[in-house]
Amino acid sequence: MTIDSLSWIKSSYSGSGGSCVEWAPKHTAITGIVPVRDSKNPTGPALALPAQAFSAFLTGVKSGDFKAV
């Protein structure tokens, strides 16, 4: 399976100002891996993270653990 063959959806948290993140939930449900990419660059690189690591990342984002650069 390649990233081109995944069924990507835009995150409901993506803003209208160009901050667009897509992920492939069906792939995540089957494999436990969360593929994430920039919707403005669908042929560019994608991250593939274990679901537990991605969940920990989201928890950190929501709690303000990361500062914008």
C-alpha positions in Angstrom: 0.0 0.0 0.0 1.3 3.4 -0.9 0.3 6.8 0.5 -1.4 7.5 -2.9 -3.8 4.6 -2.4 -5.0 5.8 1.0 -8.3 7.4 1.6 -7.4 10.8 3.0 -9.7 13.2 4.8 -9.1 16.7 6.0 -9.0 17.2 9.8 -12.0 19.0 11.2 -9.5 21.2 13.0 -7.9 22.5 9.9 -8.4 26.2 9.4 -9.5 28.0 6.3 -6.3 30.0 6.2 -4.2 27.2 4.7 -3.4 25.2 7.8 -4.7 22.0 6.4 -3.9 18.6 7.7 -5.2 15.3 6.3 -5.1 11.8 7.7 -6.2 8.4 6.7 -8.5 7.0 9.4 -9.3 3.7 7.6 -5.6 2.9 7.4 -5.2 3.8 11.1 -8.1 1.4 12.1 -6.5 -1.5 10.2 -2.8 -0.9 11.1 -2.6 1.2 14.2 -0.5 3.7 12.2 -1.6 7.3 11.7 -0.6 8.7 8.3 -0.6 12.5 8.3 0.1 14.9 5.5 -0.2 18.5 4.4 -3.2 18.8 2.1 -1.6 21.6 0.2 1.1 19.2 -0.9 -0.6 15.8 -1.4 2.3 14.3 -3.3 4.9 15.5 -0.7 6.0 13.6 2.3 3.7 12.1 4.9 4.3 11.2 8.5 3.4 7.7 9.7 3.1 7.5 13.5 2.0 4.8 15.9 -1.5 5.7 17.1 -0.3 5.9 20.7 2.5 8.4 19.8 0.1 10.5 17.8 -2.4 10.5 20.6 0.3 11.7 23.0 1.3 14.4 20.5 -2.3 15.7 20.3 -2.6 15.7 24.1 0.5 17.9 24.3 -0.8 20.2 21.6 -4.2 20.6 23.4 -2.4 21.3 26.7 -0.1 23.9 25.3 3.1 21.9 25.6 4.4 23.2 22.3 5.2 26.8 21.4 4.7 28.2 17.9 8.0 29.1 16.1 
